[in-house]
Each structure stands twice: as structure tokens, then as C-alpha cells.
Amino acid sequence: MTQNRSCTLVVDGGVDLPEELVAQYGIQVVPLTVHFGDESYQSGVTITPAEFYRRLRERGEFPTTSQPSVGDYVEAYRRAGEAGLPILSLHLSSGLSGSYNAARTAASLLPHLDITLVDTMTLSGEMSLQVLVAAEMAEQGFSIPEICDMLRAVNERSRLYFTIEKLDYLRKGGRMGRVAAAVGSLLGIRPIVTVDKATGTYVAVAKARSFRRAVEELAHRIIADVGEGNEVSLIVLEGHCPDEVAHAVALLRSRLNVIWFQHLHVNPSLGAHVGPGALGVAHFPGPLPFVGRDVVAAD
């Protein structure tokens, strides 16, 4: 542990983070659970993204998921509390999961621990932007109120867009909502989806007649958000669609100055709702506060 660290971070499994950064910052991840019938796995712990997407492709199954229990959070907070520091606990949007509410109940059962909860109002790569800023600020000794103020500022300027090849996973997972209203019953339509910052729920902002066109529309929206040639920090996420990832990254790098980049596979608990044919990009205009510039080649 860094000597000046101001708090210990706990996050739920709704975030997509590079494993090396989880280890570097000592972040405790409370995983969600993925169910294939009677079989249950802790997302990213007892089933890896590679294993998960291989199973989807080979067996055509539609898994379900469940959030961490109150007991899971009690255990995580007790472990985190062993460091003797305040705990900052960040969660995927309460508009998409009950994880935040379970954590709040757990915190109420541990009044001797100093626990601050944050509803990030988003998930996956965009949640990662907030977690990484919080982790770096904690390393530098910033107080929890200062970190929370910065997280609100990051949330106001960041954005997550994603598109999916098939709507079946969203439909079977009960996450269609306003996405279905925007796409309607037209066959072959792929939505471009974001997270509504007011409600923390999915909303479709555009649609295209093929997955490739949807990927291009997604890239063009990011370019419009950031401004041609301007600096941007990016997290690119996929289920398993490497060709579309390469196409999207090439488009973005040809028209934006990418100064910080991560490429990740969507963790199984989120992949259960979008399937292998899913591509998303979380972006922040300019350098991510306190994280800096670190361009990583796409793999």
C-alpha cells in the first residue's frame, strides 16, 4: 500500500478494468455472478471472458446474472477495513442493477467502518474512467470528498456508446426498455446505445442497418463529441468481434489524437446482456484527470 493513500477502493463487477491496474491500486472487486442453468460462476474469477464467450459461441446459451449479496459486501468491507483507512465504494448504475442498494444495506450493518458509496450512474468502461481517477487520487492522498467532486466532473464529460450485433441477449436479459422503443420491430436494425446520465438507464441514440454501419456510426458520434483532431482518452470494449474493433480503432485514430487507450473484453456479467457481438467505447475529452497520457497499442 502506498504510504499516502487516503482510502481503500471497493468496486462491484459492473466495471471493466485491466487486471494489472486492479492489482496496482489494490482495488477490491466484488464480482457479479453468471448462471448457465444450474451452473454458477463468479464473473472474471471462476470464469474468464475467453471461456465465457467461447461457451456462448459454441453452445448458443443465454446466461442470466445476479448481483452481489448484502453478505458479499459485508465480507468485502470487512477485508477492506483491515487497512485501517476509510472505504470508497463505487457501483454500477442503480438504474441498471440493485448492486448499489445491496452495498448500502451492507454498509449500514458496519457502522464502525467509514464507508462512502458512489452510484456512478453508468457501467463498464465509462465506470472504469471514474474508478481509475478515484484510484489515482487516493494514491496521491486526496480526501474522499475531493475525489467524489472530481468523479462528478468526470461523469459530466465522459460518455459510453455501444452497439450489438443481435438484440437477443438484451431482450432475454430484460434490458430492452427504451432501446426497444427506438429500434422497434424492424429486422436487421442495430442500435447505438448510451447511458442516460439522468436516470442511469440505457437509451438508443441512433440505429443502423448492419453491425459494421453501427460501429461506424458509433465512431462518428465520438468524433463529433470530441471534435476533429482533438485529444481523447479511450477505453474500447468488445465481446468477441476483433474485426469490428480494428475498424473502429482505425477510424478513431485517423481523426482524433488518442492520448490514452485501453482495450478490454467485456466481463461475463455484462457480456451476458449483450453477447459476443458487442462493441463499446468509453471516452473522455483530453487527458483523464490524474491519470495522464499513456497510449497503449491495440492488441
C-alpha positions as CSV (number, residue, x, y, z in Angstrom):
1,M,0.0,0.0,0.0
2,T,1.2,3.5,-0.8
3,Q,2.0,5.4,2.4
4,N,0.0,8.4,1.4
5,R,-3.1,6.5,0.2
6,S,-6.2,8.2,1.6
7,C,-8.8,5.4,1.2
8,T,-9.3,1.8,0.1
9,L,-11.4,1.3,-3.1
10,V,-14.1,-1.3,-3.4
11,V,-16.0,-1.7,-6.7
12,D,-18.6,-4.0,-8.0
13,G,-18.3,-6.3,-11.0
14,G,-20.2,-3.9,-13.3
15,V,-16.8,-2.3,-14.1
16,D,-14.4,-3.4,-16.8
17,L,-10.8,-2.8,-15.6
18,P,-7.4,-4.1,-16.6
19,E,-6.3,-6.7,-14.1
20,E,-2.8,-5.1,-13.7
21,L,-4.4,-1.8,-12.6
22,V,-6.7,-3.6,-10.1
23,A,-3.6,-5.1,-8.6
24,Q,-1.6,-1.8,-8.8
25,Y,-4.1,0.2,-6.9
26,G,-5.2,-2.6,-4.5
27,I,-8.8,-2.3,-5.7
28,Q,-11.2,-4.9,-4.2
29,V,-13.7,-6.1,-6.8
30,V,-17.0,-7.7,-5.6
31,P,-18.0,-9.8,-8.6
32,L,-21.4,-10.4,-10.0
33,T,-22.5,-14.0,-10.7
34,V,-23.2,-15.6,-14.1
35,H,-25.6,-18.5,-14.3
36,F,-25.8,-21.2,-17.0
37,G,-28.8,-23.1,-15.9
38,D,-27.8,-24.7,-12.6
39,E,-24.1,-23.8,-13.0
40,S,-23.0,-20.6,-11.4
41,Y,-19.7,-18.7,-11.8
42,Q,-18.2,-15.6,-10.3
43,S,-17.7,-13.2,-13.3
44,G,-14.0,-12.8,-14.0
45,V,-13.0,-15.1,-11.1
46,T,-14.2,-18.6,-11.8
47,I,-15.0,-17.9,-15.4
48,T,-12.8,-15.8,-17.6
49,P,-14.1,-13.6,-20.5
50,A,-12.3,-16.0,-23.0
51,E,-14.1,-19.0,-21.5
52,F,-17.4,-17.2,-21.3
53,Y,-17.5,-16.0,-24.9
54,R,-16.3,-19.4,-26.2
55,R,-19.2,-21.0,-24.4
56,L,-21.7,-18.5,-25.9
57,R,-20.4,-19.2,-29.5
58,E,-20.2,-22.9,-29.2
59,R,-23.4,-23.7,-27.2
60,G,-25.6,-20.7,-28.1
61,E,-26.7,-20.4,-24.5
62,F,-28.4,-17.4,-22.9
63,P,-27.0,-17.0,-19.3
64,T,-28.5,-14.9,-16.5
65,T,-26.8,-12.9,-13.9
66,S,-27.2,-11.9,-10.3
67,Q,-25.8,-9.0,-8.2
68,P,-23.6,-9.4,-5.2
69,S,-25.5,-10.1,-2.0
70,V,-25.5,-8.0,1.1
71,G,-23.3,-10.7,2.7
72,D,-20.8,-10.4,-0.2
73,Y,-20.5,-6.7,0.5
74,V,-20.2,-7.2,4.3
75,E,-17.3,-9.6,3.7
76,A,-15.6,-7.2,1.2
77,Y,-15.9,-4.2,3.5
78,R,-14.5,-6.1,6.4
79,R,-11.5,-7.1,4.3
80,A,-11.1,-3.5,3.1
81,G,-11.4,-2.2,6.6
82,E,-8.3,-4.2,7.7
83,A,-6.2,-1.5,6.0
84,G,-7.4,1.0,8.7
85,L,-8.5,3.5,6.0
86,P,-11.8,5.0,5.0
87,I,-13.6,2.9,2.2
88,L,-14.8,4.4,-1.0
89,S,-17.2,2.0,-2.7
90,L,-18.1,2.6,-6.4
91,H,-21.0,0.9,-8.1
92,L,-22.6,0.4,-11.5
93,S,-25.8,2.5,-12.1
94,S,-28.6,1.9,-9.7
95,G,-30.8,2.3,-12.8
96,L,-29.5,-1.0,-14.2
97,S,-28.8,-3.1,-11.1
98,G,-29.6,-3.5,-7.4
99,S,-25.9,-3.7,-6.5
100,Y,-25.8,-0.2,-5.1
101,N,-28.7,-0.9,-2.8
102,A,-27.2,-4.1,-1.6
103,A,-24.0,-2.3,-0.8
104,R,-25.8,0.4,1.1
105,T,-27.6,-2.2,3.3
106,A,-24.2,-3.8,4.0
107,A,-22.6,-0.5,4.9
108,S,-25.5,0.1,7.4
109,L,-24.6,-3.2,9.1
110,L,-21.0,-2.0,9.7
111,P,-21.3,1.4,11.5
112,H,-17.8,1.1,12.9
113,L,-16.4,1.4,9.3
114,D,-16.1,4.7,7.4
115,I,-17.8,3.8,4.1
116,T,-18.7,6.2,1.3
117,L,-20.9,4.9,-1.5
118,V,-20.9,6.3,-5.1
119,D,-23.5,5.5,-7.7
120,T,-21.5,6.1,-10.9
121,M,-24.8,6.2,-13.0
122,T,-23.0,4.2,-15.6
123,L,-21.1,0.9,-16.1
124,S,-18.3,-0.9,-17.9
125,G,-15.7,1.2,-19.5
126,E,-17.2,4.5,-18.5
127,M,-17.4,3.4,-14.9
128,S,-13.7,2.4,-15.3
129,L,-12.8,6.1,-16.0
130,Q,-14.3,7.1,-12.7
131,V,-12.6,4.2,-10.8
132,L,-9.2,4.9,-12.3
133,V,-9.4,8.6,-11.4
134,A,-10.5,7.7,-7.9
135,A,-7.7,5.2,-7.5
136,E,-5.0,7.7,-8.6
137,M,-6.4,10.5,-6.5
138,A,-6.5,8.1,-3.5
139,E,-2.8,7.2,-4.1
140,Q,-2.0,10.9,-4.1
141,G,-3.7,11.4,-0.7
142,F,-6.8,13.4,-1.8
143,S,-9.7,13.2,0.6
144,I,-12.9,11.3,-0.3
145,P,-15.0,14.5,-0.7
146,E,-12.3,15.8,-3.1
147,I,-12.4,12.5,-5.0
148,C,-16.2,12.5,-5.2
149,D,-16.3,16.0,-6.5
150,M,-13.9,15.0,-9.3
151,L,-15.9,11.9,-10.1
152,R,-19.0,14.0,-10.7
153,A,-17.0,16.2,-13.1
154,V,-15.6,13.2,-14.9
155,N,-19.1,11.8,-15.3
156,E,-20.4,15.0,-16.8
157,R,-17.9,14.9,-19.6
158,S,-17.4,11.2,-20.3
159,R,-19.6,9.1,-22.5
160,L,-20.2,5.4,-23.3
161,Y,-21.5,4.2,-26.6
162,F,-22.0,0.6,-27.5
163,T,-23.7,-1.4,-30.3
164,I,-24.6,-5.0,-30.5
165,E,-25.0,-7.4,-33.4
166,K,-28.1,-9.2,-32.0
167,L,-30.8,-7.9,-29.7
168,D,-31.5,-11.4,-28.3
169,Y,-29.3,-11.0,-25.2
170,L,-30.7,-7.6,-24.2
171,R,-34.2,-9.0,-24.8
172,K,-33.8,-12.2,-22.8
173,G,-32.0,-10.3,-20.0
174,G,-34.9,-7.9,-19.6
175,R,-32.7,-4.8,-20.5
176,M,-34.5,-3.7,-23.7
177,G,-36.6,-0.8,-22.3
178,R,-36.1,2.4,-24.3
179,V,-33.8,0.6,-26.7
180,A,-36.7,-1.5,-28.0
181,A,-38.8,1.6,-28.3
182,A,-36.2,3.3,-30.5
183,V,-35.5,0.3,-32.7
184,G,-39.0,-1.0,-32.9
185,S,-39.7,-4.3,-34.7
186,L,-37.6,-3.6,-37.8
187,L,-35.5,-6.7,-38.7
188,G,-31.7,-6.2,-39.1
189,I,-31.6,-2.9,-37.2
190,R,-28.7,-2.4,-34.8
191,P,-29.0,0.2,-32.2
192,I,-26.3,2.6,-30.9
193,V,-26.9,2.8,-27.2
194,T,-25.6,5.1,-24.4
195,V,-26.4,5.6,-20.8
196,D,-28.9,8.3,-19.9
197,K,-27.0,10.4,-17.2
198,A,-30.2,11.5,-15.6
199,T,-31.6,8.0,-15.0
200,G,-28.6,5.7,-15.4
201,T,-30.5,3.5,-17.8
202,Y,-29.9,2.5,-21.4
203,V,-31.2,4.7,-24.2
204,A,-30.8,4.3,-28.0
205,V,-29.4,7.4,-29.7
206,A,-29.2,6.0,-33.3
207,K,-29.6,2.9,-35.4
208,A,-28.0,1.3,-38.4
209,R,-28.9,-1.4,-40.9
210,S,-25.8,-3.5,-40.2
211,F,-23.3,-4.2,-37.4
212,R,-20.5,-2.6,-39.5
213,R,-22.6,0.6,-40.1
214,A,-23.5,0.7,-36.4
215,V,-19.8,0.6,-35.5
216,E,-19.0,3.4,-37.9
217,E,-21.9,5.5,-36.6
218,L,-20.6,4.9,-33.0
219,A,-17.1,6.2,-34.0
220,H,-18.6,9.2,-35.8
221,R,-20.5,10.2,-32.7
222,I,-17.4,10.1,-30.6
223,I,-15.5,12.2,-33.2
224,A,-18.4,14.7,-33.1
225,D,-18.4,14.7,-29.3
226,V,-14.7,15.3,-29.0
227,G,-14.0,17.4,-32.1
228,E,-11.9,16.6,-35.2
229,G,-8.2,16.2,-34.3
230,N,-8.7,16.9,-30.6
231,E,-7.2,14.8,-27.7
232,V,-9.2,12.0,-26.3
233,S,-8.8,9.2,-23.7
234,L,-10.5,5.9,-24.8
235,I,-11.4,2.5,-23.5
236,V,-12.5,0.2,-26.2
237,L,-14.6,-2.9,-25.2
238,E,-15.7,-6.0,-27.0
239,G,-17.4,-9.3,-26.5
240,H,-15.6,-11.1,-29.3
241,C,-15.6,-9.2,-32.5
242,P,-11.9,-8.4,-33.3
243,D,-12.5,-7.2,-36.9
244,E,-15.0,-4.6,-35.8
245,V,-12.7,-3.4,-33.0
246,A,-9.9,-3.0,-35.5
247,H,-12.2,-1.0,-37.8
248,A,-13.5,1.3,-35.0
249,V,-10.0,1.9,-33.6
250,A,-8.6,2.8,-37.1
251,L,-11.5,5.3,-37.6
252,L,-11.0,6.9,-34.3
253,R,-7.2,7.2,-34.5
254,S,-7.4,8.6,-38.1
255,R,-9.5,11.6,-36.9
256,L,-8.7,12.0,-33.2
257,N,-5.5,12.4,-31.2
258,V,-5.7,9.4,-28.9
259,I,-3.5,10.1,-25.9
260,W,-4.6,7.3,-23.6
261,F,-6.0,3.9,-24.7
262,Q,-7.2,0.6,-23.2
263,H,-8.7,-2.4,-25.0
264,L,-10.7,-4.8,-22.9
265,H,-13.1,-7.7,-23.2
266,V,-16.5,-7.1,-21.5
267,N,-16.6,-9.1,-18.4
268,P,-19.0,-12.1,-18.4
269,S,-21.6,-10.5,-16.1
270,L,-22.1,-7.7,-18.5
271,G,-21.5,-9.8,-21.6
272,A,-24.5,-11.9,-20.6
273,H,-26.7,-9.0,-21.6
274,V,-25.0,-8.1,-24.9
275,G,-23.5,-11.3,-26.3
276,P,-20.2,-11.8,-28.2
277,G,-21.2,-9.4,-31.0
278,A,-20.8,-6.3,-28.9
279,L,-18.6,-3.3,-29.2
280,G,-18.4,-0.3,-26.9
281,V,-16.2,2.8,-26.5
282,A,-16.0,4.9,-23.4
283,H,-14.3,8.3,-24.0
284,F,-13.2,11.4,-22.1
285,P,-12.1,14.5,-24.0
286,G,-8.5,15.2,-23.3
287,P,-6.3,13.6,-20.6
288,L,-8.2,11.8,-17.9
289,P,-7.6,13.8,-14.7
290,F,-4.8,12.5,-12.6
291,V,-4.3,9.5,-14.9
292,G,-2.4,11.3,-17.7
293,R,-1.2,10.2,-21.1
294,D,-0.4,6.6,-21.8
295,V,-1.1,5.4,-25.3
296,V,-1.2,1.6,-25.5
297,A,-1.2,-0.1,-28.8
298,A,-4.4,-2.0,-29.7
299,D,-4.0,-5.8,-29.3
